[in-house]
């Protein structure tokens, strides 16, 4: 017999009907609630059972409602709910805890009115709706300006909000006082002040006239509140009002923010549902991996449809250019390993000691236990991003302490996840031998400051769970060998396995590096965590910019120096650093840039950026921020911000004298990819081709619709010296002709007339028309 059938034995028919209402509201929990009622009623009577039922069902929700709403992850939510229910001390406690968690899940997975588990198409449409809503509010406010100002002129606006204290003890008395104040207030129908002596004792302030600036401010307030309701941080209030509104009214801005928030909310729910650990989806959930894969497919498809062309008429797709840069994981890994190995070579030359630290977060950041993967009772719901911020905070404190004590370290920081997605740090640094102990104690003190009771095992022995140190032993291997596995694991999983090391191709949990690398990349992209960062070393931007000046650009560099005439000492600094960079010698580059821990202001080279200048009339003349046409020479972005682009390097010699050197030698224009069947035209057809000099409906080089104008007359060309001399000769002959001489004399006479009229008008405010003008004309005119 079921518990519901047993509950029918207690109470009157009205009582049964009253209890059935609870079971109908919570059908999936009805059996457990009935069992609890039967247990209490059997011991203490029907009334006690009814009170128990009413008290404990007040905070319960129907789980199936949540499961149906989020069907995409319903199985994971159902499994997590059952686990939370089992962990309760009693059945009703477990049900309460599970319902509380499901209610919180529903709240977090509902971003505004968007279901976070819906597909990307729904998110794109929702982003467009939010941007349109911001624009509609602004348009309505602007449309009400004329009505507001008209009511203001007629005195029909209500009284100001800040009124003096109303006299009277009753509501009627206060109403009469308010009516008197309104009647005595000055408005367009009030007689002049001398006729109403009583008005002299009042001080009234006229309401401001409505303007577009006021409408923008009101629209911005509502738009920022709209963003907060979606859990989105609004643009910085330090920005211009127009720039903030432009972002909040842009569907692309909303799309980026919503994708980020929904992705993080779903991943955090998966972590709480215990679907992210070494026995399930290691490092991140399978759902997040699939979302990241779809995003990369969309990005790749977009890059394949866009191409760039330079001044040498070289055409590449953006996908091809991306493969040449650090977006290629092989190139990124190779550069990282080069910088690490050469930094170690420079450290050996200086006699410094290599140290390998591992810093981990406290237990409250981990949703599951390390060994059993069971739910961690100490977990407080923190996200991996919050755990990363915790590590950044203690690192900032430790770094400040090291700076105060004059302890310099340099190296690289690698961030990787535990199997449950919680980040931890690996620090490969070098320090002077007499600083090793002080540096270690400083880092240890900050890493182990929180929850020191967790640092001891059940036998009372101190563990290295929070902080671990390994001194680099050159007999066992290089520092690059220590960190190579972590580098490849966080990029693409490909590495050269070390000889004699078993399982070097596997991670700490027995998974292949090539299999887990996409999961770690998806984890870092979802939570916005920077995986690699160098400490105390020169700017890698300078290294990359110098390497742009290859041997093929030697002639361009010489022409630049001939045009700018930099000092020989400055050119010598660039030459030495360029030789080191092109040779791939990072250790020499570090030495020439001043060595480790040299402040940036004391380094001889820094990047050089300038505002982006307009190169021609384009469709982006219209500013989305101000609604105006951009007529300046400086390029502005979508939101009205001035764009700055890197152009080269600023080189400084030993006396502090500087000179600029150009490293960006190619000028690129981006356009839609042209199809092969289009005979050199863009994919949008002839009418969409932006690269012709005349109407795109005709092509001077084709037979059909061929233009009668020669190609040479469609665009300017460089003139030879003979052609230039011939044009100058014709111009001088035309300038000396009698017709031109008479025209110039007429212009001179008109200028004299205008100056005379202006002089007369300055002396007498009212000058009769044409009075005194004839005396300035020559006779016969």
C-alpha positions in Angstrom: 0.0 0.0 0.0 1.3 3.4 -0.9 1.8 6.2 1.7 -1.0 8.2 0.0 -3.4 5.4 0.5 -2.4 5.0 4.1 -3.0 8.7 4.7 -6.7 8.2 3.7 -7.2 6.4 7.0 -6.8 9.7 9.0 -9.3 12.5 9.3 -12.7 13.4 7.9 -13.6 13.8 4.2 -13.1 17.5 4.5 -9.7 16.8 6.0 -8.8 14.4 3.2 -9.8 17.0 0.6 -7.7 19.7 2.4 -4.6 17.3 2.4 -5.1 16.4 -1.2 -4.6 20.0 -2.2 -1.0 19.8 -1.0 -0.4 16.5 -2.8 -1.9 18.0 -6.0 0.4 21.0 -5.8 3.5 18.8 -5.3 2.8 15.6 -7.3 6.4 14.4 -7.5 6.8 14.9 -3.7 3.4 13.6 -2.7 4.5 10.1 -1.8 7.3 11.4 0.5 5.0 14.0 2.1 2.3 11.4 2.7 4.8 9.1 4.3 5.9 11.9 6.7 2.3 12.7 7.5 1.5 9.1 8.2 4.5 8.8 10.5 3.5 11.9 12.5 -0.2 11.2 12.6 0.4 7.6 13.7 2.3 8.9 16.7 0.6 12.2 17.6 -2.8 12.1 15.9 -4.4 13.5 12.7 -4.2 17.2 13.8 -0.5 17.0 14.5 0.1 15.4 11.1 -1.9 18.2 9.4 0.2 20.8 11.2 3.4 19.1 10.1 2.2 18.9 6.5 1.2 22.6 6.4 4.4 23.7 8.1 6.9 21.8 5.9 5.3 22.2 2.5 5.2 26.0 2.6 8.7 26.4 1.2 8.6 23.4 -1.2 8.4 23.8 -5.0 7.5 21.2 -7.7 10.8 19.9 -9.1 9.2 18.8 -12.3 8.4 22.4 -13.1 12.1 23.2 -13.1 13.0 20.1 -15.0 10.5 20.9 -17.8 11.6 24.5 -18.0 15.3 23.5 -18.4 14.9 20.3 -20.4 18.4 20.6 -21.9 20.0 19.9 -18.6 17.0 18.2 -16.9 18.8 14.9 -16.4 21.7 16.6 -14.6 19.4 18.6 -12.4 17.3 15.5 -11.5 20.4 13.6 -10.5 21.7 16.5 -8.4 18.3 16.9 -6.7 18.2 13.2 -5.8 21.7 13.4 -4.3 20.9 16.5 -2.2 17.8 14.8 -1.0 19.7 11.7 0.1 22.2 13.8 2.0 19.6 15.4 4.3 19.4 14.3 7.9 15.7 13.5 7.4 13.6 13.1 4.2 11.9 16.4 4.7 15.2 18.2 5.3 16.6 16.7 2.1 13.5 17.8 0.2 13.8 21.3 1.5 17.5 21.6 0.6 16.9 20.2 -2.9 14.0 22.6 -3.5 16.0 25.6 -2.2 18.8 24.6 -4.6 16.4 24.2 -7.6 14.7 27.5 -6.8 18.2 29.2 -6.9 19.0 27.3 -10.1 15.8 28.7 -11.7 16.7 32.2 -10.7 20.3 32.0 -12.0 19.4 30.3 -15.3 16.8 33.1 -16.0 18.8 36.1 -17.2 16.1 38.8 -17.4 13.5 36.8 -19.2 15.9 34.7 -21.2 16.3 31.0 -20.6 20.1 30.5 -20.4 19.8 26.9 -21.7 18.2 28.0 -25.0 20.2 27.9 -28.2 22.3 30.7 -29.5 19.7 31.9 -32.0 17.3 32.7 -29.2 20.1 34.6 -27.4 20.8 36.6 -30.5 17.1 37.6 -30.8 16.9 38.4 -27.2 20.0 40.7 -27.4 18.4 42.5 -30.3 15.2 43.0 -28.3 17.1 44.5 -25.4 19.0 46.9 -27.6 15.8 47.9 -29.3 14.2 48.5 -25.9 16.9 50.9 -25.0 16.5 52.8 -28.2 12.7 52.9 -27.8 13.0 54.5 -24.4 15.4 57.1 -25.7 13.2 57.9 -28.7 10.1 58.2 -26.6 11.9 60.6 -24.2 13.1 62.7 -27.2 9.6 62.7 -28.7 8.2 64.1 -25.5 10.5 67.1 -25.4 8.2 69.3 -27.5 5.2 68.4 -25.3 7.1 69.0 -22.1 8.3 72.4 -23.2 4.9 73.5 -24.4 3.3 72.5 -21.1 6.1 74.4 -19.3 5.4 77.6 -21.3 1.6 77.4 -20.5 2.2 76.7 -16.8 0.4 73.3 -17.0 3.1 71.3 -15.3 2.6 70.0 -11.8 4.3 71.7 -8.9 7.8 70.8 -8.0 8.5 67.7 -5.8 10.3 69.7 -3.1 7.5 71.7 -1.6 7.6 73.5 1.8 6.1 71.8 4.8 2.3 71.9 4.6 0.5 73.5 7.5 -2.5 71.9 9.1 -3.3 68.9 11.3 -5.8 67.2 9.0 -5.5 66.1 5.4 -8.1 68.6 4.3 -6.2 71.5 5.9 -3.0 70.3 4.2 -4.8 70.0 0.9 -6.1 73.6 1.2 -2.6 74.8 2.0 -1.3 73.0 -1.1 -4.0 74.5 -3.3 -3.1 78.0 -2.0 0.6 77.4 -2.8 -0.3 76.4 -6.4 -2.7 79.4 -6.8 -0.1 81.8 -5.5 2.7 80.3 -7.7 3.8 82.4 -10.7 2.8 81.1 -14.1 2.3 82.6 -17.6 -1.2 83.8 -16.5 0.0 85.6 -13.3 -0.2 89.4 -13.5 3.0 91.4 -13.3 4.7 91.6 -9.9 3.7 95.2 -8.9 0.0 94.3 -9.0 0.4 91.4 -6.6 2.4 92.5 -3.6 2.1 89.2 -2.0 4.3 87.5 -4.6 7.3 89.5 -3.3 7.6 87.1 -0.3 7.8 84.0 -2.4 10.8 82.5 -4.2 10.0 80.3 -7.1 12.3 78.4 -9.5 11.4 77.8 -13.0 11.6 74.2 -14.2 14.4 73.6 -16.7 13.6 73.4 -20.4 13.7 69.8 -21.7 16.6 69.1 -24.1 18.2 66.1 -25.7 20.9 66.0 -23.1 18.2 65.6 -20.4 16.5 62.9 -22.4 19.8 61.1 -22.9 20.5 61.2 -19.1 17.1 59.8 -18.3 17.4 57.1 -21.0 20.9 56.2 -19.7 19.6 55.7 -16.2 16.9 53.3 -17.3 19.4 51.5 -19.7 21.9 51.0 -16.9 19.2 49.6 -14.7 18.1 47.3 -17.5 21.7 45.9 -17.7 21.8 45.4 -13.9 18.6 43.4 -13.9 20.3 41.0 -16.3 23.3 40.7 -14.1 25.4 42.7 -16.5 27.8 45.4 -15.3 27.0 48.6 -17.1 29.6 50.6 -18.9 31.9 52.7 -16.8 30.2 56.0 -15.7 33.5 57.7 -16.5 32.7 57.3 -20.2 30.9 60.0 -22.1 27.1 59.7 -21.9 26.9 59.1 -25.7 29.4 56.3 -25.5 27.5 54.6 -22.7 24.2 54.8 -24.6 25.8 53.6 -27.7 27.0 50.4 -26.0 23.7 49.8 -24.2 21.8 50.3 -27.4 23.9 47.9 -29.4 22.7 44.3 -29.9 26.3 43.1 -30.4 27.2 44.5 -27.0 24.3 42.7 -25.4 25.1 39.5 -27.3 28.6 39.4 -25.9 27.5 40.1 -22.4 24.6 37.6 -22.5 26.8 34.8 -23.9 29.4 35.3 -21.2 26.8 35.3 -18.4 24.8 32.4 -19.6 27.9 30.3 -20.2 29.2 30.9 -16.7 25.8 30.3 -15.1 25.4 27.0 -16.8 28.9 25.9 -16.0 28.5 26.8 -12.4 25.2 24.9 -12.2 27.0 21.9 -13.6 29.7 22.2 -11.0 27.2 22.3 -8.2 25.4 19.3 -9.8 28.6 17.4 -9.5 29.0 16.9 -13.2 32.6 18.4 -13.3 35.2 16.1 -11.7 37.6 13.4 -12.8 34.8 10.7 -12.8 32.5 12.8 -15.0 33.4 15.8 -17.2 37.0 16.6 -16.1 37.9 20.3 -15.8 34.6 21.5 -17.3 31.3 20.0 -18.3 30.6 18.3 -21.6 28.0 21.0 -22.3 30.5 23.8 -22.0 33.0 21.9 -24.2 30.3 21.6 -26.9 29.3 25.3 -26.6 33.0 26.3 -27.0 33.4 24.1 -30.0 30.3 25.6 -31.6 31.7 29.1 -30.9 35.0 28.3 -32.5 33.3 26.8 -35.6 31.3 30.1 -36.0 34.4 32.1 -35.6 36.3 30.0 -38.1 33.4 30.3 -40.6 33.4 34.0 -40.2 37.2 34.4 -40.8 36.9 32.3 -43.9 34.4 34.7 -45.4 36.5 37.8 -44.9 39.7 38.7 -46.7 42.3 41.4 -46.3 44.3 43.1 -49.1 47.5 45.1 -48.6 49.1 47.8 -50.8 51.0 45.1 -52.7 47.7 43.6 -53.8 48.3 40.5 -51.7 45.0 38.9 -50.6 44.6 36.6 -47.7 41.6 35.4 -45.7 41.5 36.3 -42.1 41.7 32.6 -41.3 45.0 32.3 -43.1 46.4 35.4 -41.4 45.3 34.0 -38.0 47.2 30.8 -38.6 50.4 32.8 -39.1 50.1 34.5 -35.7 49.8 33.4 -32.0 46.2 32.2 -32.6 48.0 29.1 -33.9 48.5 27.0 -30.8 51.8 25.6 -32.2 53.2 29.0 -32.6 52.0 30.1 -29.2 53.5 27.1 -27.5 56.8 27.5 -29.3 57.2 31.1 -28.3 56.4 30.3 -24.6 59.0 27.5 -24.5 61.6 29.7 -26.2 61.1 32.5 -23.6 61.2 30.1 -20.7 64.3 28.2 -21.8 66.2 31.5 -22.7 65.1 33.1 -19.4 66.6 30.1 -17.6 69.9 30.6 -19.6 70.0 34.2 -18.5 69.3 33.2 -14.9 72.2 30.7 -15.0 74.5 33.4 -16.3 73.5 35.6 -13.4 73.8 32.7 -10.9 70.2 32.8 -9.8 68.2 29.8 -8.4 65.1 28.4 -10.1 62.1 27.8 -7.9 58.8 26.0 -8.7 55.9 26.9 -6.5 52.4 25.4 -6.5 49.7 27.5 -4.8 46.2 26.1 -4.2 42.9 27.6 -2.9 41.2 26.7 0.4 38.7 23.9 0.6 35.7 26.2 0.4 36.4 26.8 -3.3 36.2 23.1 -4.2 32.7 21.6 -4.9 33.9 18.0 -4.6 36.4 16.1 -2.5 39.7 15.2 -4.1 39.8 11.5 -3.7 36.2 10.3 -3.7 34.7 13.1 -5.9 31.8 13.3 -3.3 30.1 16.6 -2.5 32.3 18.8 -0.4 30.4 19.9 2.7 32.7 23.0 3.1 31.9 24.3 -0.4 30.4 27.8 -0.3 29.3 28.1 -3.9 32.3 30.0 -5.2 33.0 30.1 -8.9 36.4 29.5 -10.5 36.5 33.2 -11.3 36.1 34.0 -7.6 38.8 31.5 -6.8 41.1 33.1 -9.3 40.4 36.5 -7.7 41.3 35.0 -4.3 44.7 33.9 -5.7 45.3 37.2 -7.4 44.6 39.0 -4.1 47.1 37.0 -2.1 49.6 37.3 -4.9 49.2 41.1 -4.9 49.8 41.1 -1.2 52.9 38.9 -1.5 54.3 40.9 -4.4 53.9 44.1 -2.4 55.7 42.6 0.5 58.6 41.3 -1.7 58.9 44.8 -3.1 59.1 46.4 0.3 61.8 43.9 1.3 63.8 44.4 -1.9 63.4 40.8 -3.0 63.2 40.6 -6.8 61.9 37.5 -8.6 61.1 36.9 -12.3 59.6 34.0 -14.3 56.2 32.8 -15.4 52.9 32.0 -13.8 50.7 29.2 -15.2 47.1 28.8 -14.2 45.4 25.4 -14.7 42.3 23.8 -13.2 41.9 21.0 -10.7 39.7 18.2 -11.9 36.7 20.0 -10.5 37.4 23.3 -12.4 38.9 25.2 -9.4 42.1 27.0 -10.5 45.5 26.7 -8.9 48.8 28.4 -9.8 52.3 27.1 -10.8 55.0 29.7 -10.4 58.3 29.1 -12.1 60.6 31.9 -10.8 64.2 32.7 -10.4 65.8 34.6 -7.4 69.2 35.3 -6.0 70.5 32.4 -3.8 70.4 34.5 -0.6 66.8 35.6 -1.3 65.3 32.1 -1.7 64.4 31.5 2.0 62.8 34.9 2.4 60.8 34.7 -0.8 59.5 31.2 0.1 58.4 32.2 3.6 56.7 35.3 2.2 54.7 33.3 -0.3 53.9 30.6 2.2 52.6 33.0 4.8 50.1 34.5 2.4 49.1 31.2 0.8 48.4 29.5 4.1 46.9 32.4 6.0 43.3 31.3 5.5 41.9 28.2 7.2 45.2 26.9 8.7 43.5 23.9 10.2 43.2 22.4 6.7 47.0 22.2 6.5 47.2 19.1 8.7 46.1 15.5 8.0 44.3 13.2 10.4 47.7 12.2 12.0 48.6 15.8 12.7 51.3 16.0 10.1 51.6 19.2 8.0 50.8 18.7 4.4 51.7 20.6 1.2 48.0 20.8 0.0 48.1 24.6 0.0 51.7 25.4 -0.8 54.5 23.4 -2.3 58.0 24.2 -3.3 60.5 22.4 -5.6 64.0 23.8 -6.2 65.1 23.3 -9.8 67.8 20.6 -9.8 69.7 20.9 -13.1 70.9 17.3 -12.6 67.3 16.1 -13.0 66.3 18.4 -15.8 65.9 22.0 -16.9 63.2 24.5 -15.7 61.7 24.3 -19.2 61.3 20.5 -18.6 59.5 21.2 -15.3 56.9 23.4 -16.9 56.7 22.0 -20.5 53.9 19.6 -19.5 51.8 22.4 -18.0 52.3 24.5 -21.1 51.3 21.9 -23.6 48.4 20.8 -21.3 47.0 24.3 -21.4 47.4 24.9 -25.1 47.0 21.9 -27.4 48.3 18.9 -25.5 51.2 18.3 -27.9 54.7 18.0 -26.4 57.9 16.1 -26.6 57.7 13.4 -23.9 60.7 13.3 -21.6 62.9 10.3 -21.9 62.6 7.9 -19.0 59.4 9.4 -17.6 56.5 7.0 -17.6 53.1 8.5 -18.3 54.6 11.8 -19.4 51.8 12.1 -22.1 49.1 11.8 -19.4 47.8 14.4 -16.9 47.7 13.8 -13.1 44.4 11.9 -13.5 45.4 9.5 -16.2 43.9 11.4 -19.2 45.7 12.0 -22.4 46.9 15.6 -22.8 45.6 15.9 -26.3 42.1 14.9 -25.0 42.0 17.3 -22.0 43.6 20.3 -23.7 40.3 21.4 -25.4 38.5 21.0 -22.1 41.1 23.3 -20.4 40.9 25.8 -23.2 37.1 25.8 -22.9 37.4 26.3 -19.1 39.7 29.2 -19.4 37.6 30.9 -22.1 34.4 30.4 -20.2 35.7 31.9 -16.9 37.9 34.6 -18.5 41.1 33.3 -16.8 44.5 34.3 -18.2 46.5 31.1 -18.4 50.1 32.4 -18.8 51.8 35.5 -17.5 55.5 36.4 -17.3 56.8 38.3 -14.3 59.7 40.8 -14.1 60.7 40.4 -17.8 60.6 42.9 -20.7 57.5 43.5 -22.8 56.8 40.8 -25.2 55.1 43.3 -27.4 58.4 45.0 -28.1 59.9 41.5 -28.9 57.1 40.8 -31.4 57.3 44.3 -33.0 61.1 44.1 -33.5 60.7 40.7 -35.1 58.4 42.3 -37.8 61.5 44.0 -39.2 62.9 40.9 -40.9 65.7 40.9 -43.5 63.1 41.4 -46.2 62.2 44.8 -44.6 65.8 46.0 -44.6 65.3 48.5 -47.4 62.1 49.9 -45.8 64.0 50.4 -42.6 66.8 52.3 -44.3 64.3 54.5 -46.1 62.6 55.3 -42.8 65.9 56.2 -41.2 66.8 58.4 -44.2 63.5 60.3 -43.9 63.5 60.7 -40.1 67.3 61.0 -39.5 67.5 59.4 -36.0 70.7 59.7 -34.0 73.3 57.1 -34.5 73.2 56.0 -30.9 69.4 55.4 -31.2 69.8 53.4 -34.4 72.6 51.3 -32.8 70.3 50.4 -29.8 67.6 49.2 -32.2 70.2 47.4 -34.4 71.5 45.3 -31.5 68.1 44.4 -30.1 66.9 43.6 -33.6 69.8 41.2 -34.2 68.9 39.4 -30.9 65.2 39.2 -31.7 65.6 38.0 -35.3 68.0 35.4 -34.1 65.5 34.1 -31.6 67.8 34.9 -28.6 65.4 35.9 -25.8 68.2 35.9 -23.2 70.2 38.5 -25.2 67.0 40.5 -25.7 66.4 40.5 -21.9 69.9 41.6 -21.3 69.8 44.4 -23.8 66.4 45.6 -22.4 68.0 46.2 -19.0 67.8 42.7 -17.5 65.2 41.1 -15.2 63.1 43.3 -13.0 64.0 46.5 -14.9 61.1 49.0 -14.7 59.4 49.7 -18.0 60.2 53.4 -17.9 64.0 52.5 -17.8 63.9 50.0 -20.7 65.3 51.4 -24.0 62.3 50.5 -26.2 58.6 50.8 -25.8 55.6 50.3 -28.1 54.5 53.3 -30.2 50.8 53.8 -31.0 49.0 56.7 -32.7 45.3 57.5 -33.5 44.0 55.7 -36.5 43.5 58.1 -39.4 40.8 57.9 -42.0 42.0 56.7 -45.4 38.9 57.5 -47.4 35.1 57.8 -47.4 33.6 54.6 -45.9 30.2 53.5 -44.7 31.3 54.0 -41.1 31.2 57.8 -41.3 28.0 57.5 -39.3 28.6 57.5 -35.5 26.4 55.2 -33.6 27.2 57.1 -30.4 26.2 60.6 -31.4 24.0 60.0 -34.5 26.2 62.4 -36.5 28.5 62.1 -39.4 32.2 61.7 -38.6 34.0 64.5 -40.4 37.3 64.3 -38.5 40.5 62.8 -39.8 40.7 60.4 -36.8 39.0 57.1 -37.0 36.3 56.4 -34.4 34.9 53.0 -33.4 31.3 51.8 -33.3 30.7 53.5 -30.0 32.3 56.8 -30.8 35.7 56.1 -29.1 38.9 57.2 -30.8 40.8 54.3 -32.2 44.5 53.9 -31.5 46.6 51.5 -33.5 50.2 50.3 -33.0 52.6 51.6 -35.6 56.0 50.7 -34.3 58.5 51.4 -31.5 59.9 54.3 -29.6 63.7 53.8 -29.1 65.7 55.6 -26.4 69.5 55.8 -26.2 71.6 56.1 -23.0 71.0 59.8 -22.8 67.3 59.5 -22.9 66.9 60.8 -26.5 64.1 59.1 -28.4 63.1 58.4 -32.0 60.2 56.5 -33.6 60.6 53.5 -35.9 57.8 52.1 -38.1 57.3 48.4 -37.9 53.8 48.0 -39.3 54.8 48.3 -43.0 51.6 46.8 -44.5 48.3 48.7 -44.8 45.4 46.3 -44.8 41.9 46.8 -45.9 39.2 44.2 -45.0 36.4 43.2 -47.3 34.0 40.3 -47.9 35.7 37.4 -49.6 35.4 37.3 -53.4 34.2 34.1 -54.9 36.2 32.4 -57.6 33.4 32.5 -60.1 33.0 36.3 -59.6 35.9 37.1 -61.9 37.6 39.2 -59.3 34.4 40.7 -57.8 33.2 40.4 -54.2 30.7 37.8 -53.2 27.9 40.3 -53.2 28.0 40.8 -57.0 29.2 43.7 -59.1 27.0 46.2 -57.3 28.6 45.2 -54.0 32.2 45.5 -55.2 33.7 48.5 -53.3 37.0 48.4 -55.1 36.2 49.9 -58.5 36.8 53.6 -59.2 33.6 54.1 -61.2 30.0 52.9 -61.2 30.1 49.2 -60.3 27.6 48.4 -63.1 30.4 48.9 -65.7 33.8 47.5 -65.8 36.5 49.2 -68.0 38.3 45.8 -68.4 35.3 43.8 -69.5 33.6 43.6 -72.9 30.0 43.7 -71.7 29.1 47.3 -70.7 32.7 48.4 -71.3 33.3 52.0 -70.3 34.5 54.4 -73.0 36.8 56.1 -70.5 40.3 54.7 -70.5 41.6 53.1 -67.3 44.3 55.7 -66.9 41.8 58.5 -66.5 39.8 56.8 -63.8 42.5 57.2 -61.0 45.4 59.6 -60.6 48.9 58.5 -61.5 52.4 59.7 -60.8 53.7 62.2 -63.4 57.1 62.1 -64.9 59.2 65.2 -64.8 58.6 65.9 -68.5 54.8 65.7 -68.0 55.0 67.9 -65.0 57.0 70.6 -66.8 54.5 70.5 -69.7 51.6 71.0 -67.4 53.4 73.9 -65.6 54.0 75.6 -68.9 50.4 75.4 -70.0 49.3 76.8 -66.6 51.6 79.8 -66.8 50.4 80.5 -70.3 46.8 80.4 -69.2 47.6 82.6 -66.1 49.1 85.3 -68.3 46.2 85.5 -70.8 44.1 88.7 -71.1 40.9 86.9 -69.9 42.4 85.8 -66.7 43.9 89.2 -66.0 40.5 90.9 -66.3 38.9 88.3 -64.1 41.5 88.9 -61.4 41.1 92.7 -61.6 37.3 92.3 -61.1 37.9 90.2 -58.0 40.3 92.8 -56.6 37.7 95.6 -57.2 35.0 93.6 -55.4 37.3 93.0 -52.4 37.9 96.8 -52.2 34.2 97.5 -52.3 33.4 95.0 -49.6 36.2 96.4 -47.3 34.8 100.0 -47.8 31.3 99.0 -46.9 32.5 97.2 -43.8 34.5 100.3 -42.8 31.5 102.6 -43.3 29.2 100.2 -41.4 31.6 100.1 -38.5 31.4 104.0 -38.2 27.6 104.3 -38.5 25.4 101.5 -37.5 22.8 102.4 -40.2 24.4 102.8 -43.6 22.0 103.7 -46.4 22.0 101.1 -49.1 24.8 101.8 -51.8 25.5 105.2 -50.2 29.1 106.3 -50.8 30.0 103.2 -52.7 30.4 104.8 -56.2 33.4 106.8 -55.0 35.4 103.5 -54.7 34.7 102.4 -58.3 37.0 103.5 -61.1 35.6 105.8 -63.7 33.7 104.0 -66.5 32.5 101.2 -64.3 
